Amino acid sequence: MRSISCIALLVLACASAVPGAAATHSKTQTLTVRGSVSQNCSLTTSPLAFPSMGIGYVHQPGKTVAMQSSLGMRCTKGASVQISMDTGLYGGKAGPQFGSRSMKSSNGKSYLAYDLCHDSACASVWTPQGYTYVSPSDAGSSLPVWGRIKTGQQADLGSYSDSVTVTVSF
């Protein structure tokens, strides 16, 4: 009797070890997976340096002196951002008829007006209200910044400078 009990226990133990023999219930649950790509941008600026100009009335009235610089934009592909430029430290102190911004002389006595534009013809000026830029790729873009000085301004001898804040809002 003792050997029959041992054999019966052994058969039961083997039967429960067979795959699928004892598993009669199962449950499933869905695993939700989420991710997102957020808007992000980096901005680089390049200095804008005008050439040396004559003193007194800067060159001939009605002419312009133009130089180009650029903004380096690298934003998440498809990001729509606003790029704005303030009017600098001195605004239109040199006279709005010559431009929306002014550089101040190193001696602090004189101003030289200028504009910052999107194109060489200065048909569109960079403003504090901003410009909408949509990033075409993650690779980055170079946006032109044209500086223009209208001649005919009375300017003292010396070096002139200004500082303009560029803001990217996203």
C-alpha positions in Angstrom: 0.0 0.0 0.0 2.8 2.2 0.8 4.3 1.8 -2.7 1.0 2.4 -4.4 0.7 5.8 -2.4 4.2 6.8 -3.5 3.5 5.9 -7.1 0.2 7.9 -7.0 1.9 11.0 -5.6 4.7 10.7 -8.2 2.1 10.5 -11.0 0.3 13.6 -9.6 3.6 15.5 -9.3 4.5 14.7 -12.9 1.0 15.7 -14.2 1.2 19.1 -12.6 4.7 19.7 -14.1 3.3 19.2 -17.7 3.1 22.7 -19.4 -0.5 23.9 -19.6 -1.9 21.1 -17.5 -2.4 23.2 -14.3 -2.8 26.7 -15.8 -6.5 27.1 -16.5 -6.8 30.9 -15.9 -5.0 33.9 -17.4 -5.4 37.7 -17.3 -4.2 40.4 -19.8 -3.8 44.1 -19.3 -2.8 46.8 -21.8 0.4 48.7 -21.2 0.1 52.3 -22.4 3.3 53.8 -23.8 3.5 57.6 -24.3 6.2 60.1 -25.3 6.4 63.6 -26.6 8.8 65.9 -28.4 8.7 69.4 -27.1 9.5 72.7 -28.8 13.0 73.8 -28.1 15.3 76.3 -29.8 18.9 77.5 -29.7 19.9 80.9 -31.0 23.3 82.3 -32.0 24.1 85.8 -33.2 26.9 87.2 -35.2 28.2 90.8 -34.7 27.3 93.4 -37.4 30.1 95.8 -38.2 29.7 98.7 -40.6 32.7 99.9 -42.5 34.4 103.2 -41.5 32.5 106.1 -43.0 33.4 109.8 -43.5 32.8 112.3 -40.8 30.4 115.3 -40.9 27.4 114.3 -43.1 28.0 110.6 -43.6 28.6 110.2 -47.4 26.1 111.4 -49.8 22.5 112.2 -48.7 20.0 109.7 -49.9 22.4 106.8 -50.1 22.7 103.8 -47.7 25.5 101.8 -46.2 24.5 98.1 -45.8 26.2 95.2 -44.2 24.9 91.6 -43.5 25.0 89.5 -40.4 22.9 86.5 -39.4 21.0 84.7 -36.7 21.6 81.0 -36.3 18.3 79.2 -35.4 18.1 75.6 -34.4 14.6 74.5 -33.4 12.6 71.3 -33.1 11.4 70.5 -36.6 8.0 72.0 -37.1 8.3 74.4 -34.2 6.6 77.8 -34.8 8.4 80.5 -32.9 8.4 84.3 -32.7 11.8 86.1 -33.2 11.9 89.7 -32.1 14.5 92.4 -31.7 14.2 95.3 -29.4 15.2 98.9 -30.5 18.6 98.6 -28.7 19.9 100.8 -25.9 19.2 104.1 -27.6 16.1 103.6 -29.9 15.5 106.4 -32.4 17.6 109.1 -30.6 19.4 110.0 -33.8 16.1 110.8 -35.5 13.4 108.4 -36.8 13.9 109.7 -40.3 17.2 107.8 -40.4 16.2 104.5 -38.8 14.5 102.9 -35.8 17.7 102.3 -33.8 20.7 104.4 -32.9 24.3 103.8 -32.0 26.0 106.1 -29.5 29.4 107.5 -30.0 32.3 106.4 -27.7 32.5 110.0 -26.4 28.7 109.9 -25.6 27.9 113.1 -27.5 26.5 111.8 -30.8 24.2 109.2 -32.2 24.2 107.4 -35.6 20.8 105.9 -36.7 20.5 102.5 -38.4 17.9 99.8 -39.2 18.1 96.0 -38.9 16.2 94.4 -41.8 15.2 91.0 -43.1 16.5 91.7 -46.6 19.1 93.8 -48.4 16.5 96.3 -49.7 15.3 96.8 -46.1 11.7 96.2 -47.2 11.0 94.6 -43.8 12.6 95.7 -40.5 13.2 93.4 -37.5 10.8 94.7 -34.8 10.0 94.2 -31.2 6.6 92.8 -32.3 8.4 89.8 -33.9 8.6 87.6 -36.9 7.1 84.1 -37.1 9.6 81.4 -38.0 8.6 77.8 -38.6 11.6 75.4 -38.3 11.9 73.3 -41.5 14.2 70.7 -39.9 16.3 69.9 -36.8 19.4 70.9 -38.8 19.1 74.6 -38.1 18.9 77.7 -40.3 20.7 80.9 -40.9 18.4 83.9 -41.0 19.8 87.1 -42.6 20.1 90.3 -40.6 20.9 93.3 -42.8 22.1 96.5 -41.2 21.5 99.7 -43.0 22.7 103.3 -42.3 20.9 106.0 -44.2 23.5 108.6 -45.1 22.9 112.3 -44.7 23.2 112.2 -41.0 25.5 114.6 -39.2 27.9 112.4 -37.2 30.9 113.3 -35.0 34.2 111.6 -35.3 34.5 108.4 -33.2 33.4 104.8 -32.8 29.7 104.1 -32.4 28.0 101.0 -30.9 24.7 99.7 -29.7 23.4 96.4 -28.2 20.1 94.8 -29.4 18.4 92.0 -27.6 17.1 89.2 -29.8 14.3 87.1 -28.2 13.0 83.7 -29.4 9.6 82.9 -27.9 8.1 79.4 -28.2 
